[in-house]
């Protein structure tokens, strides 16, 4: 997914124990990284896509 890895200084890391936005979590033996989903995907488009898939699946079950 990423071509390069950048090393960051600990002073660049911000901690937020009350993180409330939808996010994906990357867990390692020494840390958990919380990455907000809105920085990875268009949440509105993804919601619309999944809604269409759900409707198709429900229609398939009714047949």
N, CA, C and O atoms as CSV, one atom per row, in Angstrom:
chain,resi,resn,atom,element,x,y,z
A,1,UNK,N,N,0.823,-1.187,0.000
A,1,UNK,CA,C,0.000,0.000,0.000
A,1,UNK,C,C,0.870,1.255,0.000
A,1,UNK,O,O,0.586,2.202,-0.733
A,2,UNK,N,N,1.909,1.271,0.801
A,2,UNK,CA,C,2.789,2.422,0.844
A,2,UNK,C,C,4.114,2.054,0.184
A,2,UNK,O,O,4.636,0.958,0.390
A,3,UNK,N,N,4.650,2.976,-0.609
A,3,UNK,CA,C,5.913,2.728,-1.277
A,3,UNK,C,C,7.114,2.984,-0.370
A,3,UNK,O,O,8.149,2.330,-0.499
A,4,UNK,N,N,6.971,3.920,0.531
A,4,UNK,CA,C,8.079,4.260,1.412
A,4,UNK,C,C,7.597,4.324,2.847
A,4,UNK,O,O,6.411,4.506,3.120
A,5,UNK,N,N,8.521,4.172,3.732
A,5,UNK,CA,C,8.231,4.311,5.156
A,5,UNK,C,C,9.064,5.470,5.667
A,5,UNK,O,O,10.277,5.514,5.466
A,6,UNK,N,N,8.412,6.395,6.319
A,6,UNK,CA,C,9.130,7.527,6.882
A,6,UNK,C,C,9.307,7.327,8.377
A,6,UNK,O,O,8.387,6.879,9.061
A,7,UNK,N,N,10.462,7.649,8.874
A,7,UNK,CA,C,10.725,7.583,10.300
A,7,UNK,C,C,10.303,8.916,10.901
A,7,UNK,O,O,10.690,9.980,10.417
A,8,UNK,N,N,9.513,8.846,11.955
A,8,UNK,CA,C,9.071,10.081,12.594
A,8,UNK,C,C,9.655,10.171,13.996
A,8,UNK,O,O,9.949,9.160,14.634
A,9,UNK,N,N,9.811,11.376,14.449
A,9,UNK,CA,C,10.303,11.606,15.799
A,9,UNK,C,C,9.153,11.471,16.777
A,9,UNK,O,O,8.005,11.745,16.425
A,10,UNK,N,N,9.442,11.058,17.985
A,10,UNK,CA,C,8.375,10.898,18.974
A,10,UNK,C,C,7.654,12.215,19.245
A,10,UNK,O,O,6.500,12.196,19.672
A,11,UNK,N,N,8.291,13.344,19.012
A,11,UNK,CA,C,7.636,14.633,19.225
A,11,UNK,C,C,6.549,14.893,18.182
A,11,UNK,O,O,5.702,15.764,18.379
A,12,UNK,N,N,6.564,14.143,17.069
A,12,UNK,CA,C,5.565,14.300,16.024
A,12,UNK,C,C,4.336,13.434,16.279
A,12,UNK,O,O,3.334,13.572,15.577
A,13,UNK,N,N,4.393,12.559,17.252
A,13,UNK,CA,C,3.288,11.662,17.549
A,13,UNK,C,C,2.349,12.338,18.533
A,13,UNK,O,O,2.770,12.807,19.590
A,14,UNK,N,N,1.079,12.382,18.175
A,14,UNK,CA,C,0.092,12.961,19.064
A,14,UNK,C,C,-0.790,11.849,19.608
A,14,UNK,O,O,-1.204,10.958,18.867
A,15,UNK,N,N,-1.067,11.900,20.866
A,15,UNK,CA,C,-1.875,10.884,21.515
A,15,UNK,C,C,-3.262,11.445,21.781
A,15,UNK,O,O,-3.405,12.563,22.277
A,16,UNK,N,N,-4.283,10.662,21.447
A,16,UNK,CA,C,-5.655,11.086,21.694
A,16,UNK,C,C,-6.432,9.884,22.231
A,16,UNK,O,O,-6.930,9.082,21.441
A,17,UNK,N,N,-6.549,9.742,23.540
A,17,UNK,CA,C,-7.239,8.584,24.109
A,17,UNK,C,C,-8.744,8.601,23.869
A,17,UNK,O,O,-9.400,7.577,24.063
A,18,UNK,N,N,-9.305,9.721,23.456
A,18,UNK,CA,C,-10.743,9.835,23.215
A,18,UNK,C,C,-11.072,9.865,21.727
A,18,UNK,O,O,-12.026,10.520,21.310
A,19,UNK,N,N,-10.292,9.164,20.943
A,19,UNK,CA,C,-10.469,9.141,19.490
A,19,UNK,C,C,-11.850,8.600,19.151
A,19,UNK,O,O,-12.147,7.450,19.474
A,20,UNK,N,N,-12.710,9.399,18.506
A,20,UNK,CA,C,-14.097,9.006,18.265
A,20,UNK,C,C,-14.455,8.822,16.794
A,20,UNK,O,O,-15.517,8.274,16.500
A,21,UNK,N,N,-13.627,9.250,15.878
A,21,UNK,CA,C,-13.965,9.136,14.460
A,21,UNK,C,C,-13.807,7.691,13.994
A,21,UNK,O,O,-13.001,6.945,14.549
A,22,UNK,N,N,-14.583,7.288,12.962
A,22,UNK,CA,C,-14.387,5.946,12.413
A,22,UNK,C,C,-12.940,5.800,11.930
A,22,UNK,O,O,-12.426,6.664,11.220
A,23,UNK,N,N,-12.305,4.722,12.315
A,23,UNK,CA,C,-10.908,4.569,11.939
A,23,UNK,C,C,-10.555,3.099,11.775
A,23,UNK,O,O,-11.286,2.205,12.203
A,24,UNK,N,N,-9.422,2.884,11.148
A,24,UNK,CA,C,-8.847,1.554,11.066
A,24,UNK,C,C,-7.693,1.522,12.058
A,24,UNK,O,O,-7.058,2.545,12.311
A,25,UNK,N,N,-7.423,0.358,12.616
A,25,UNK,CA,C,-6.369,0.239,13.619
A,25,UNK,C,C,-5.291,-0.691,13.092
A,25,UNK,O,O,-5.574,-1.800,12.638
A,26,UNK,N,N,-4.076,-0.232,13.159
A,26,UNK,CA,C,-2.916,-1.046,12.805
A,26,UNK,C,C,-2.212,-1.358,14.114
A,26,UNK,O,O,-1.732,-0.454,14.798
A,27,UNK,N,N,-2.150,-2.633,14.461
A,27,UNK,CA,C,-1.561,-3.014,15.747
A,27,UNK,C,C,-0.256,-3.767,15.520
A,27,UNK,O,O,-0.170,-4.653,14.670
A,28,UNK,N,N,0.750,-3.396,16.293
A,28,UNK,CA,C,2.025,-4.106,16.293
A,28,UNK,C,C,2.300,-4.543,17.724
A,28,UNK,O,O,1.502,-4.286,18.625
A,29,UNK,N,N,3.408,-5.191,17.923
A,29,UNK,CA,C,3.766,-5.638,19.267
A,29,UNK,C,C,4.001,-4.462,20.217
A,29,UNK,O,O,3.880,-4.609,21.434
A,30,UNK,N,N,4.336,-3.296,19.659
A,30,UNK,CA,C,4.719,-2.170,20.507
A,30,UNK,C,C,3.801,-0.953,20.408
A,30,UNK,O,O,3.954,-0.002,21.175
A,31,UNK,N,N,2.845,-0.971,19.468
A,31,UNK,CA,C,2.015,0.224,19.298
A,31,UNK,C,C,0.731,-0.104,18.562
A,31,UNK,O,O,0.621,-1.132,17.893
A,32,UNK,N,N,-0.237,0.788,18.697
A,32,UNK,CA,C,-1.455,0.762,17.895
A,32,UNK,C,C,-1.526,2.087,17.159
A,32,UNK,O,O,-1.347,3.150,17.754
A,33,UNK,N,N,-1.788,2.019,15.866
A,33,UNK,CA,C,-1.904,3.225,15.053
A,33,UNK,C,C,-3.352,3.345,14.621
A,33,UNK,O,O,-3.900,2.424,14.015
A,34,UNK,N,N,-3.971,4.463,14.925
A,34,UNK,CA,C,-5.347,4.728,14.548
A,34,UNK,C,C,-5.336,5.677,13.357
A,34,UNK,O,O,-4.861,6.808,13.465
A,35,UNK,N,N,-5.863,5.219,12.211
A,35,UNK,CA,C,-5.877,6.043,11.011
A,35,UNK,C,C,-7.330,6.337,10.634
A,35,UNK,O,O,-8.083,5.415,10.321
A,36,UNK,N,N,-7.731,7.607,10.659
A,36,UNK,CA,C,-9.110,7.955,10.321
A,36,UNK,C,C,-9.484,7.467,8.922
A,36,UNK,O,O,-8.737,7.668,7.964
A,37,UNK,N,N,-10.644,6.827,8.817
A,37,UNK,CA,C,-11.078,6.289,7.537
A,37,UNK,C,C,-11.307,7.375,6.501
A,37,UNK,O,O,-11.081,7.150,5.312
A,38,UNK,N,N,-11.753,8.550,6.931
A,38,UNK,CA,C,-12.009,9.603,5.948
A,38,UNK,C,C,-10.743,10.040,5.228
A,38,UNK,O,O,-10.819,10.697,4.190
A,39,UNK,N,N,-9.584,9.687,5.763
A,39,UNK,CA,C,-8.340,9.988,5.071
A,39,UNK,C,C,-7.968,8.888,4.090
A,39,UNK,O,O,-7.064,9.062,3.274
A,40,UNK,N,N,-8.667,7.745,4.165
A,40,UNK,CA,C,-8.386,6.617,3.280
A,40,UNK,C,C,-9.435,6.425,2.203
A,40,UNK,O,O,-9.095,6.097,1.066
A,41,UNK,N,N,-10.705,6.623,2.535
A,41,UNK,CA,C,-11.803,6.395,1.600
A,41,UNK,C,C,-12.826,7.518,1.703
A,41,UNK,O,O,-12.894,8.231,2.704
A,42,UNK,N,N,-13.614,7.657,0.654
A,42,UNK,CA,C,-14.723,8.603,0.667
A,42,UNK,C,C,-15.883,7.880,1.350
A,42,UNK,O,O,-16.515,7.014,0.746
A,43,UNK,N,N,-16.163,8.230,2.600
A,43,UNK,CA,C,-17.160,7.514,3.392
A,43,UNK,C,C,-18.553,7.576,2.781
A,43,UNK,O,O,-19.282,6.586,2.844
A,44,UNK,N,N,-18.948,8.692,2.197
A,44,UNK,CA,C,-20.263,8.807,1.583
A,44,UNK,C,C,-20.389,7.863,0.385
A,44,UNK,O,O,-21.398,7.171,0.250
A,45,UNK,N,N,-19.386,7.828,-0.474
A,45,UNK,CA,C,-19.410,6.926,-1.631
A,45,UNK,C,C,-19.408,5.472,-1.188
A,45,UNK,O,O,-20.107,4.645,-1.775
A,46,UNK,N,N,-18.645,5.157,-0.178
A,46,UNK,CA,C,-18.586,3.783,0.324
A,46,UNK,C,C,-19.921,3.370,0.932
A,46,UNK,O,O,-20.355,2.232,0.756
A,47,UNK,N,N,-20.576,4.285,1.644
A,47,UNK,CA,C,-21.899,4.003,2.211
A,47,UNK,C,C,-22.900,3.715,1.089
A,47,UNK,O,O,-23.678,2.765,1.180
A,48,UNK,N,N,-22.880,4.529,0.037
A,48,UNK,CA,C,-23.783,4.330,-1.092
A,48,UNK,C,C,-23.507,2.996,-1.786
A,48,UNK,O,O,-24.445,2.287,-2.150
A,49,UNK,N,N,-22.242,2.649,-1.973
A,49,UNK,CA,C,-21.867,1.388,-2.621
A,49,UNK,C,C,-22.366,0.200,-1.802
A,49,UNK,O,O,-22.940,-0.741,-2.350
A,50,UNK,N,N,-22.146,0.246,-0.494
A,50,UNK,CA,C,-22.569,-0.865,0.366
A,50,UNK,C,C,-24.089,-0.977,0.446
A,50,UNK,O,O,-24.624,-2.081,0.543
A,51,UNK,N,N,-24.785,0.152,0.407
A,51,UNK,CA,C,-26.246,0.135,0.410
A,51,UNK,C,C,-26.759,-0.560,-0.852
A,51,UNK,O,O,-27.686,-1.367,-0.779
A,52,UNK,N,N,-26.166,-0.255,-2.003
A,52,UNK,CA,C,-26.556,-0.913,-3.256
A,52,UNK,C,C,-26.294,-2.420,-3.185
A,52,UNK,O,O,-27.124,-3.216,-3.624
A,53,UNK,N,N,-25.150,-2.807,-2.638
A,53,UNK,CA,C,-24.842,-4.234,-2.490
A,53,UNK,C,C,-25.852,-4.923,-1.587
A,53,UNK,O,O,-26.275,-6.043,-1.875
A,54,UNK,N,N,-26.241,-4.276,-0.506
A,54,UNK,CA,C,-27.220,-4.843,0.415
A,54,UNK,C,C,-28.567,-5.048,-0.272
A,54,UNK,O,O,-29.206,-6.085,-0.091
A,55,UNK,N,N,-29.004,-4.056,-1.063
A,55,UNK,CA,C,-30.267,-4.165,-1.786
A,55,UNK,C,C,-30.210,-5.343,-2.757
A,55,UNK,O,O,-31.162,-6.119,-2.842
A,56,UNK,N,N,-29.104,-5.484,-3.490
A,56,UNK,CA,C,-28.952,-6.609,-4.421
A,56,UNK,C,C,-29.014,-7.948,-3.690
A,56,UNK,O,O,-29.664,-8.887,-4.150
A,57,UNK,N,N,-28.339,-8.025,-2.560
A,57,UNK,CA,C,-28.324,-9.282,-1.789
A,57,UNK,C,C,-29.719,-9.612,-1.285
A,57,UNK,O,O,-30.131,-10.771,-1.322
A,58,UNK,N,N,-30.448,-8.614,-0.817
A,58,UNK,CA,C,-31.804,-8.828,-0.333
A,58,UNK,C,C,-32.732,-9.257,-1.464
A,58,UNK,O,O,-33.587,-10.122,-1.272
A,59,UNK,N,N,-32.570,-8.663,-2.628
A,59,UNK,CA,C,-33.373,-9.057,-3.794
A,59,UNK,C,C,-33.060,-10.497,-4.196
A,59,UNK,O,O,-33.959,-11.247,-4.578
A,60,UNK,N,N,-31.802,-10.878,-4.112
A,60,UNK,CA,C,-31.399,-12.245,-4.428
A,60,UNK,C,C,-32.015,-13.257,-3.481
A,60,UNK,O,O,-32.356,-14.365,-3.895
A,61,UNK,N,N,-32.162,-12.892,-2.220
A,61,UNK,CA,C,-32.767,-13.791,-1.238
A,61,UNK,C,C,-34.274,-13.955,-1.454
A,61,UNK,O,O,-34.840,-15.002,-1.140
A,62,UNK,N,N,-34.915,-12.924,-1.988
A,62,UNK,CA,C,-36.355,-12.958,-2.204
A,62,UNK,C,C,-36.751,-13.796,-3.410
A,62,UNK,O,O,-37.916,-14.171,-3.547
A,63,UNK,N,N,-35.796,-14.094,-4.286
A,63,UNK,CA,C,-36.106,-14.865,-5.508
A,63,UNK,C,C,-36.254,-16.321,-5.225
A,63,UNK,O,O,-36.514,-17.104,-6.138
